[in-house]
Amino acid sequence: MKSITELDNTAKAKLLPELFPEEAGLFLTHLKQVCLDFEQRQQKYRESWDFGFFSFDEWLSLSRQTLERMEKFEFNMIKSSKVFSDQLCFNLQALFVNDRIIKYADKISSNEKFKLMVQVLYY
């Protein structure tokens, strides 16, 4: 196994469902809800957008790409950490998913060990 400093986005995303399989489905449900909300309320988000690294349209595109992959591979993402990580951490989409993993751990998940692992991996 690689040291924690050698883990890339795909390896981190693969590790989480391996260690916390019960969180994979919960996170995917949350991620899908976020993507759908972003799509449905895009005008509201656009008006208040202040994320400096990406324009609103770039972030919306990453959200759409994520949703498309989830619609195609969701069942297999729940069953396989490799599919989970390979499909969600593709190019710049990994930045969108990483952001959502961190926010899910901070605000949604009640699993304290999962929250701690996200802090270890992503902070």
N, C-alpha and C positions, 0 to 999 in steps of 0.2 A: 504494500500500500504506500502511496505517496505521502510525503509530509503535508501538513495542512497548507503551508505556503506554496506548495506546488500544484494544488488543486485548481483546475480551471472551472469556468462556469458550469460546464457539462458534468464534471465530476462532482461538484457540490450538489447540483440538482439530482444526480443519481444517488448520492449518499443519503439525502433526506428521506425518500420513501423506503430505502432499505432499512434505515434505523427506526423510522416511524411510519410503517405501512398504513396505520389507521388514519394518518393525516393526509395521505395522498388524495383520496376521494373528496375529503372535506375541502382541501385546498383547491382542487380542480373545480368543485362546485362554486366556491368563492370566486375563483378566477373567471369563470364563465359569466357569473353575475356582474362582475366589474366590467368585463368587455362589453356585455350587452347594455349596461347602464351608460357606459362611455359613448356607445353608438346612439342610444336613444336620446341622450341629453347632451349631445355634442355641442349644440349652440351655447348652452350654459357653461360648459367647460371651456369652450373657445374664448368666451368673453372674459373669463377670469384666469386664463392660462398665464403662468409665470415660471414655468420650468425652463431654466436657461439652456440646458444642454440640447434639448430637442424642441422643434416647433410643435405646435398643436397637431398639425397635419402629419408630421413624422410619427408622433406618439400614437395618434389614431390609427395610422397604418400598421404599427407594431401590434396594437390591440386587435385589429382585424386579422392580421396574420396568425396571431395566437388563437383567436376564436376559430379560424378555419382549421388549424391543426387539431384543436381540441375536438371539433365536430367530426373530424376524420379518424382520430386515433384515441379518443377518450377512454374507451373500454380497455384498450391495450395499455394505455398510460397507467391505469389503476393496477393492472396485473404485472406490469414490467417496469422496473426502475430505469432500465436502459431506454425503453420507448419513451417514458416520461421525460428523461433528460435529453435524449436526442431530438425529440420533437419540440420541446419547449425552449431549448437553449440553442437555437439555430441563428447564427449571425447576431445582428443587433437586437433581435427578439429576446435574447438572453437578458439584456438590460431591462426590458419591460418586465419580464418574468421575475428577475431578481428583485426589482422594486416591489412587485406584488408579494413575493415570498416574505420580504422584510415587513411589509405593512400587515400582511396576514398574521405573522407571528406577533407583532406588536399589538394589534388591535382586535384580532378575531380568535385566535387559537387560545384554548384554555390549558393546553399541555405545557407545563412549565419546562420540562426537559426539551421539548421541541423548540420552545422559545430560546432557551439557552444555547442549543445547537445552532440556531440561526444566527445568534449573536456571535458565536465562535467563528462560523463560516463567513459571514458577510460584513462584519464590522472590523 
